[in-house]
Amino acid sequence: MPEVYMRIQWSDDTTDRVYSPSSVIRDFFEEDEEMSVDAFEERITDALSRASERVREVYGMECASAKQELRRLQSATDERADDERVTILNV
């Protein structure tokens, strides 16, 4: 499976690298797309869950790294207001 790294920018102009074990994440996000932190959390949850499921389909088990990345990002979004913005820099 092709690993994909996505770069995002938070409202405070800090950037973050997001890991996905599958290119399916590209079905959920587009370059230069901007959304609320709340919308980002919903979509990244769906995207990484689907990516983990694709790993399970191929290898027989879900991807622990995708679950860990999701927990990390949920923690990061919890530290921000729901109406703050996230920009997808590249995917």
A tleap script that builds the chain and sets N, CA, C and O, in Angstrom:
source leaprc.protein.ff14SB
mol = sequence {
  NMET PRO GLU VAL TYR MET ARG ILE GLN TRP
  SER ASP ASP THR THR ASP ARG VAL TYR SER
  PRO SER SER VAL ILE ARG ASP PHE PHE GLU
  GLU ASP GLU GLU MET SER VAL ASP ALA PHE
  GLU GLU ARG ILE THR ASP ALA LEU SER ARG
  ALA SER GLU ARG VAL ARG GLU VAL TYR GLY
  MET GLU CYS ALA SER ALA LYS GLN GLU LEU
  ARG ARG LEU GLN SER ALA THR ASP GLU ARG
  ALA ASP ASP GLU ARG VAL THR ILE LEU ASN
  CVAL
}
set mol.1.N position { 0.847 -1.173 0.000 }
set mol.1.CA position { 0.000 0.000 0.000 }
set mol.1.C position { 0.896 1.241 0.000 }
set mol.1.O position { 1.899 1.296 0.712 }
set mol.2.N position { 0.528 2.211 -0.790 }
set mol.2.CA position { 1.336 3.441 -0.793 }
set mol.2.C position { 1.017 4.332 0.409 }
set mol.2.O position { -0.122 4.760 0.599 }
set mol.3.N position { 2.021 4.594 1.196 }
set mol.3.CA position { 1.853 5.546 2.297 }
set mol.3.C position { 1.728 6.943 1.707 }
set mol.3.O position { 2.331 7.256 0.680 }
set mol.4.N position { 0.941 7.770 2.368 }
set mol.4.CA position { 0.754 9.150 1.922 }
set mol.4.C position { 0.967 10.066 3.118 }
set mol.4.O position { 0.499 9.789 4.223 }
set mol.5.N position { 1.672 11.147 2.884 }
set mol.5.CA position { 1.838 12.184 3.902 }
set mol.5.C position { 1.161 13.450 3.396 }
set mol.5.O position { 1.392 13.894 2.272 }
set mol.6.N position { 0.329 14.012 4.244 }
set mol.6.CA position { -0.402 15.225 3.919 }
set mol.6.C position { 0.124 16.331 4.835 }
set mol.6.O position { 0.389 16.088 6.012 }
set mol.7.N position { 0.271 17.520 4.306 }
set mol.7.CA position { 0.716 18.659 5.113 }
set mol.7.C position { -0.479 19.577 5.323 }
set mol.7.O position { -1.179 19.939 4.377 }
set mol.8.N position { -0.701 19.954 6.604 }
set mol.8.CA position { -1.797 20.858 6.946 }
set mol.8.C position { -1.246 22.083 7.665 }
set mol.8.O position { -0.140 22.060 8.206 }
set mol.9.N position { -2.036 23.150 7.660 }
set mol.9.CA position { -1.679 24.365 8.395 }
set mol.9.C position { -2.842 24.723 9.313 }
set mol.9.O position { -3.990 24.824 8.880 }
set mol.10.N position { -2.520 24.911 10.580 }
set mol.10.CA position { -3.509 25.309 11.572 }
set mol.10.C position { -3.700 26.821 11.519 }
set mol.10.O position { -2.920 27.521 10.874 }
set mol.11.N position { -4.722 27.324 12.185 }
set mol.11.CA position { -5.032 28.765 12.199 }
set mol.11.C position { -3.885 29.625 12.723 }
set mol.11.O position { -3.740 30.781 12.326 }
set mol.12.N position { -3.072 29.060 13.615 }
set mol.12.CA position { -1.952 29.827 14.176 }
set mol.12.C position { -0.709 29.788 13.280 }
set mol.12.O position { 0.378 30.184 13.700 }
set mol.13.N position { -0.879 29.310 12.049 }
set mol.13.CA position { 0.170 29.221 11.026 }
set mol.13.C position { 1.187 28.116 11.263 }
set mol.13.O position { 2.147 28.010 10.499 }
set mol.14.N position { 1.020 27.295 12.284 }
set mol.14.CA position { 1.892 26.132 12.430 }
set mol.14.C position { 1.445 25.072 11.430 }
set mol.14.O position { 0.274 24.996 11.057 }
set mol.15.N position { 2.401 24.261 11.009 }
set mol.15.CA position { 2.081 23.191 10.069 }
set mol.15.C position { 2.293 21.845 10.735 }
set mol.15.O position { 2.989 21.729 11.744 }
set mol.16.N position { 1.683 20.841 10.151 }
set mol.16.CA position { 1.747 19.491 10.697 }
set mol.16.C position { 1.753 18.512 9.534 }
set mol.16.O position { 1.131 18.755 8.500 }
set mol.17.N position { 2.453 17.418 9.710 }
set mol.17.CA position { 2.477 16.354 8.712 }
set mol.17.C position { 1.550 15.250 9.188 }
set mol.17.O position { 1.643 14.801 10.330 }
set mol.18.N position { 0.661 14.815 8.317 }
set mol.18.CA position { -0.326 13.792 8.641 }
set mol.18.C position { 0.005 12.532 7.849 }
set mol.18.O position { 0.195 12.586 6.634 }
set mol.19.N position { 0.071 11.402 8.542 }
set mol.19.CA position { 0.386 10.112 7.928 }
set mol.19.C position { -0.880 9.331 7.614 }
set mol.19.O position { -1.811 9.299 8.418 }
set mol.20.N position { -0.914 8.706 6.452 }
set mol.20.CA position { -1.961 7.752 6.106 }
set mol.20.C position { -1.299 6.526 5.478 }
set mol.20.O position { -0.413 6.668 4.636 }
set mol.21.N position { -1.720 5.326 5.879 }
set mol.21.CA position { -1.136 4.121 5.300 }
set mol.21.C position { -1.667 3.820 3.898 }
set mol.21.O position { -1.232 2.857 3.266 }
set mol.22.N position { -2.592 4.628 3.415 }
set mol.22.CA position { -3.230 4.368 2.125 }
set mol.22.C position { -3.505 5.681 1.396 }
set mol.22.O position { -3.725 6.721 2.016 }
set mol.23.N position { -3.487 5.607 0.085 }
set mol.23.CA position { -3.788 6.789 -0.723 }
set mol.23.C position { -5.271 7.153 -0.696 }
set mol.23.O position { -5.663 8.164 -1.280 }
set mol.24.N position { -6.092 6.362 -0.040 }
set mol.24.CA position { -7.525 6.658 0.056 }
set mol.24.C position { -7.769 8.025 0.705 }
set mol.24.O position { -8.833 8.616 0.521 }
set mol.25.N position { -6.795 8.525 1.457 }
set mol.25.CA position { -6.944 9.841 2.095 }
set mol.25.C position { -7.175 10.933 1.047 }
set mol.25.O position { -7.783 11.963 1.340 }
set mol.26.N position { -6.689 10.700 -0.167 }
set mol.26.CA position { -6.876 11.681 -1.247 }
set mol.26.C position { -8.340 11.800 -1.671 }
set mol.26.O position { -8.727 12.777 -2.313 }
set mol.27.N position { -9.146 10.812 -1.315 }
set mol.27.CA position { -10.584 10.878 -1.601 }
set mol.27.C position { -11.311 11.806 -0.629 }
set mol.27.O position { -12.456 12.186 -0.874 }
set mol.28.N position { -10.662 12.168 0.458 }
set mol.28.CA position { -11.292 12.955 1.514 }
set mol.28.C position { -10.828 14.412 1.563 }
set mol.28.O position { -11.522 15.272 2.105 }
set mol.29.N position { -9.641 14.685 0.988 }
set mol.29.CA position { -9.063 16.028 1.080 }
set mol.29.C position { -8.486 16.455 -0.260 }
set mol.29.O position { -8.048 15.623 -1.054 }
set mol.30.N position { -8.490 17.763 -0.503 }
set mol.30.CA position { -7.891 18.338 -1.701 }
set mol.30.C position { -6.900 19.422 -1.302 }
set mol.30.O position { -7.067 20.090 -0.282 }
set mol.31.N position { -5.875 19.584 -2.116 }
set mol.31.CA position { -4.889 20.635 -1.880 }
set mol.31.C position { -5.554 22.005 -1.845 }
set mol.31.O position { -6.475 22.279 -2.614 }
set mol.32.N position { -5.084 22.855 -0.952 }
set mol.32.CA position { -5.567 24.228 -0.775 }
set mol.32.C position { -6.990 24.315 -0.221 }
set mol.32.O position { -7.572 25.398 -0.186 }
set mol.33.N position { -7.543 23.205 0.203 }
set mol.33.CA position { -8.879 23.207 0.797 }
set mol.33.C position { -8.792 23.730 2.228 }
set mol.33.O position { -7.861 23.400 2.963 }
set mol.34.N position { -9.760 24.540 2.613 }
set mol.34.CA position { -9.807 25.077 3.975 }
set mol.34.C position { -11.115 24.640 4.619 }
set mol.34.O position { -12.158 24.596 3.967 }
set mol.35.N position { -11.045 24.314 5.915 }
set mol.35.CA position { -12.240 23.868 6.637 }
set mol.35.C position { -12.083 24.177 8.109 }
set mol.35.O position { -10.991 24.511 8.570 }
set mol.36.N position { -13.173 24.066 8.843 }
set mol.36.CA position { -13.118 24.259 10.291 }
set mol.36.C position { -12.401 23.075 10.936 }
set mol.36.O position { -12.325 21.990 10.360 }
set mol.37.N position { -11.882 23.300 12.127 }
set mol.37.CA position { -11.235 22.220 12.883 }
set mol.37.C position { -12.226 21.082 13.098 }
set mol.37.O position { -11.863 19.909 13.003 }
set mol.38.N position { -13.473 21.429 13.387 }
set mol.38.CA position { -14.512 20.429 13.607 }
set mol.38.C position { -14.720 19.565 12.361 }
set mol.38.O position { -14.801 18.341 12.460 }
set mol.39.N position { -14.808 20.196 11.197 }
set mol.39.CA position { -14.975 19.454 9.941 }
set mol.39.C position { -13.742 18.607 9.648 }
set mol.39.O position { -13.858 17.472 9.186 }
set mol.40.N position { -12.557 19.163 9.917 }
set mol.40.CA position { -11.328 18.399 9.707 }
set mol.40.C position { -11.321 17.144 10.569 }
set mol.40.O position { -10.985 16.061 10.089 }
set mol.41.N position { -11.688 17.282 11.837 }
set mol.41.CA position { -11.687 16.117 12.727 }
set mol.41.C position { -12.644 15.038 12.219 }
set mol.41.O position { -12.315 13.852 12.257 }
set mol.42.N position { -13.804 15.433 11.754 }
set mol.42.CA position { -14.753 14.460 11.198 }
set mol.42.C position { -14.170 13.752 9.989 }
set mol.42.O position { -14.234 12.527 9.887 }
set mol.43.N position { -13.606 14.523 9.077 }
set mol.43.CA position { -13.092 13.943 7.834 }
set mol.43.C position { -11.838 13.119 8.048 }
set mol.43.O position { -11.673 12.075 7.418 }
set mol.44.N position { -10.943 13.570 8.931 }
set mol.44.CA position { -9.730 12.780 9.163 }
set mol.44.C position { -10.079 11.473 9.868 }
set mol.44.O position { -9.423 10.455 9.645 }
set mol.45.N position { -11.101 11.494 10.713 }
set mol.45.CA position { -11.557 10.259 11.356 }
set mol.45.C position { -12.061 9.281 10.300 }
set mol.45.O position { -11.703 8.104 10.321 }
set mol.46.N position { -12.882 9.760 9.385 }
set mol.46.CA position { -13.390 8.901 8.310 }
set mol.46.C position { -12.258 8.415 7.411 }
set mol.46.O position { -12.206 7.239 7.053 }
set mol.47.N position { -11.352 9.322 7.049 }
set mol.47.CA position { -10.269 8.985 6.124 }
set mol.47.C position { -9.319 7.949 6.715 }
set mol.47.O position { -8.992 6.965 6.052 }
set mol.48.N position { -8.875 8.156 7.944 }
set mol.48.CA position { -7.924 7.215 8.539 }
set mol.48.C position { -8.592 5.896 8.911 }
set mol.48.O position { -7.941 4.852 8.903 }
set mol.49.N position { -9.865 5.931 9.233 }
set mol.49.CA position { -10.592 4.678 9.480 }
set mol.49.C position { -10.680 3.869 8.196 }
set mol.49.O position { -10.482 2.654 8.207 }
set mol.50.N position { -10.975 4.538 7.094 }
set mol.50.CA position { -11.046 3.851 5.803 }
set mol.50.C position { -9.663 3.352 5.381 }
set mol.50.O position { -9.543 2.250 4.846 }
set mol.51.N position { -8.642 4.133 5.612 }
set mol.51.CA position { -7.280 3.706 5.279 }
set mol.51.C position { -6.896 2.469 6.081 }
set mol.51.O position { -6.307 1.533 5.541 }
set mol.52.N position { -7.226 2.466 7.357 }
set mol.52.CA position { -6.933 1.317 8.214 }
set mol.52.C position { -7.700 0.083 7.745 }
set mol.52.O position { -7.177 -1.031 7.772 }
set mol.53.N position { -8.926 0.290 7.321 }
set mol.53.CA position { -9.745 -0.815 6.800 }
set mol.53.C position { -9.138 -1.385 5.520 }
set mol.53.O position { -9.153 -2.599 5.316 }
set mol.54.N position { -8.613 -0.531 4.670 }
set mol.54.CA position { -7.961 -1.019 3.442 }
set mol.54.C position { -6.736 -1.856 3.776 }
set mol.54.O position { -6.465 -2.856 3.111 }
set mol.55.N position { -6.000 -1.457 4.794 }
set mol.55.CA position { -4.852 -2.257 5.236 }
set mol.55.C position { -5.340 -3.617 5.724 }
set mol.55.O position { -4.731 -4.644 5.426 }
set mol.56.N position { -6.444 -3.621 6.476 }
set mol.56.CA position { -6.999 -4.882 6.978 }
set mol.56.C position { -7.404 -5.795 5.825 }
set mol.56.O position { -7.183 -7.004 5.887 }
set mol.57.N position { -7.990 -5.230 4.782 }
set mol.57.CA position { -8.403 -6.022 3.626 }
set mol.57.C position { -7.213 -6.704 2.960 }
set mol.57.O position { -7.332 -7.828 2.473 }
set mol.58.N position { -6.084 -6.036 2.939 }
set mol.58.CA position { -4.893 -6.575 2.276 }
set mol.58.C position { -4.074 -7.474 3.199 }
set mol.58.O position { -3.630 -8.544 2.783 }
set mol.59.N position { -3.870 -7.052 4.451 }
set mol.59.CA position { -2.948 -7.741 5.348 }
set mol.59.C position { -3.621 -8.517 6.476 }
set mol.59.O position { -2.947 -9.212 7.236 }
set mol.60.N position { -4.939 -8.405 6.591 }
set mol.60.CA position { -5.652 -9.176 7.602 }
set mol.60.C position { -5.737 -8.527 8.968 }
set mol.60.O position { -6.308 -9.112 9.889 }
set mol.61.N position { -5.185 -7.337 9.123 }
set mol.61.CA position { -5.295 -6.602 10.387 }
set mol.61.C position { -5.293 -5.115 10.096 }
set mol.61.O position { -4.707 -4.658 9.115 }
set mol.62.N position { -5.962 -4.363 10.969 }
set mol.62.CA position { -6.002 -2.917 10.793 }
set mol.62.C position { -4.632 -2.307 11.073 }
set mol.62.O position { -3.771 -2.935 11.689 }
set mol.63.N position { -4.452 -1.100 10.621 }
set mol.63.CA position { -3.167 -0.412 10.765 }
set mol.63.C position { -3.081 0.318 12.105 }
set mol.63.O position { -3.809 1.281 12.345 }
set mol.64.N position { -2.195 -0.144 12.959 }
set mol.64.CA position { -2.003 0.487 14.271 }
set mol.64.C position { -1.475 1.914 14.122 }
set mol.64.O position { -1.814 2.784 14.924 }
set mol.65.N position { -0.660 2.158 13.116 }
set mol.65.CA position { -0.112 3.506 12.909 }
set mol.65.C position { -1.204 4.505 12.538 }
set mol.65.O position { -1.140 5.666 12.939 }
set mol.66.N position { -2.197 4.068 11.781 }
set mol.66.CA position { -3.311 4.955 11.428 }
set mol.66.C position { -4.124 5.300 12.667 }
set mol.66.O position { -4.545 6.444 12.838 }
set mol.67.N position { -4.342 4.325 13.521 }
set mol.67.CA position { -5.083 4.573 14.762 }
set mol.67.C position { -4.304 5.521 15.677 }
set mol.67.O position { -4.889 6.405 16.303 }
set mol.68.N position { -2.993 5.334 15.749 }
set mol.68.CA position { -2.151 6.210 16.562 }
set mol.68.C position { -2.162 7.639 15.999 }
set mol.68.O position { -2.237 8.608 16.755 }
set mol.69.N position { -2.089 7.759 14.684 }
set mol.69.CA position { -2.118 9.082 14.050 }
set mol.69.C position { -3.463 9.764 14.315 }
set mol.69.O position { -3.513 10.968 14.565 }
set mol.70.N position { -4.534 9.002 14.259 }
set mol.70.CA position { -5.851 9.565 14.526 }
set mol.70.C position { -5.943 10.081 15.959 }
set mol.70.O position { -6.471 11.169 16.191 }
set mol.71.N position { -5.440 9.322 16.910 }
set mol.71.CA position { -5.450 9.777 18.310 }
set mol.71.C position { -4.643 11.067 18.466 }
set mol.71.O position { -5.056 11.980 19.182 }
set mol.72.N position { -3.501 11.138 17.799 }
set mol.72.CA position { -2.655 12.335 17.871 }
set mol.72.C position { -3.395 13.550 17.307 }
set mol.72.O position { -3.368 14.630 17.897 }
set mol.73.N position { -4.046 13.366 16.177 }
set mol.73.CA position { -4.762 14.481 15.549 }
set mol.73.C position { -6.006 14.878 16.336 }
set mol.73.O position { -6.345 16.059 16.404 }
set mol.74.N position { -6.679 13.914 16.921 }
set mol.74.CA position { -7.832 14.242 17.761 }
set mol.74.C position { -7.386 15.055 18.973 }
set mol.74.O position { -8.083 15.978 19.395 }
set mol.75.N position { -6.247 14.720 19.522 }
set mol.75.CA position { -5.699 15.494 20.635 }
set mol.75.C position { -5.375 16.920 20.178 }
set mol.75.O position { -5.645 17.884 20.894 }
set mol.76.N position { -4.797 17.043 18.990 }
set mol.76.CA position { -4.456 18.367 18.451 }
set mol.76.C position { -5.709 19.196 18.186 }
set mol.76.O position { -5.719 20.398 18.448 }
set mol.77.N position { -6.758 18.571 17.675 }
set mol.77.CA position { -7.989 19.324 17.415 }
set mol.77.C position { -8.702 19.685 18.711 }
set mol.77.O position { -9.362 20.721 18.788 }
set mol.78.N position { -8.576 18.848 19.719 }
set mol.78.CA position { -9.198 19.146 21.019 }
set mol.78.C position { -8.615 20.407 21.656 }
set mol.78.O position { -9.278 21.063 22.459 }
set mol.79.N position { -7.376 20.744 21.297 }
set mol.79.CA position { -6.707 21.923 21.845 }
set mol.79.C position { -7.128 23.211 21.136 }
set mol.79.O position { -6.744 24.305 21.550 }
set mol.80.N position { -7.917 23.080 20.069 }
set mol.80.CA position { -8.310 24.241 19.270 }
set mol.80.C position { -9.827 24.416 19.298 }
set mol.80.O position { -10.573 23.471 19.553 }
set mol.81.N position { -10.263 25.637 19.032 }
set mol.81.CA position { -11.701 25.916 18.948 }
set mol.81.C position { -12.265 25.273 17.677 }
set mol.81.O position { -11.594 25.225 16.646 }
set mol.82.N position { -13.497 24.785 17.762 }
set mol.82.CA position { -14.125 24.108 16.627 }
set mol.82.C position { -14.206 24.974 15.377 }
set mol.82.O position { -14.186 24.453 14.262 }
set mol.83.N position { -14.298 26.296 15.551 }
set mol.83.CA position { -14.441 27.175 14.392 }
set mol.83.C position { -13.107 27.701 13.859 }
set mol.83.O position { -13.091 28.467 12.896 }
set mol.84.N position { -11.990 27.301 14.472 }
set mol.84.CA position { -10.684 27.641 13.892 }
set mol.84.C position { -10.555 26.921 12.559 }
set mol.84.O position { -11.288 25.970 12.287 }
set mol.85.N position { -9.622 27.375 11.726 }
set mol.85.CA position { -9.500 26.837 10.375 }
set mol.85.C position { -8.274 25.943 10.225 }
set mol.85.O position { -7.256 26.117 10.895 }
set mol.86.N position { -8.415 24.985 9.323 }
set mol.86.CA position { -7.322 24.104 8.915 }
set mol.86.C position { -7.246 24.190 7.396 }
set mol.86.O position { -8.267 24.120 6.711 }
set mol.87.N position { -6.035 24.342 6.874 }
set mol.87.CA position { -5.835 24.370 5.429 }
set mol.87.C position { -5.013 23.160 5.025 }
set mol.87.O position { -4.000 22.850 5.653 }
set mol.88.N position { -5.448 22.481 3.983 }
set mol.88.CA position { -4.705 21.348 3.437 }
set mol.88.C position { -3.676 21.933 2.470 }
set mol.88.O position { -4.038 22.446 1.411 }
set mol.89.N position { -2.411 21.858 2.828 }
set mol.89.CA position { -1.363 22.432 1.980 }
set mol.89.C position { -1.025 21.506 0.824 }
set mol.89.O position { -0.873 21.956 -0.312 }
set mol.90.N position { -0.909 20.230 1.104 }
set mol.90.CA position { -0.709 19.246 0.036 }
set mol.90.C position { -1.124 17.868 0.516 }
set mol.90.O position { -1.123 17.565 1.710 }
set mol.91.N position { -1.472 17.060 -0.444 }
set mol.91.CA position { -1.873 15.683 -0.159 }
set mol.91.C position { -1.471 14.800 -1.322 }
set mol.91.O position { -1.715 13.594 -1.294 }
savepdb mol mol.pdb
quit
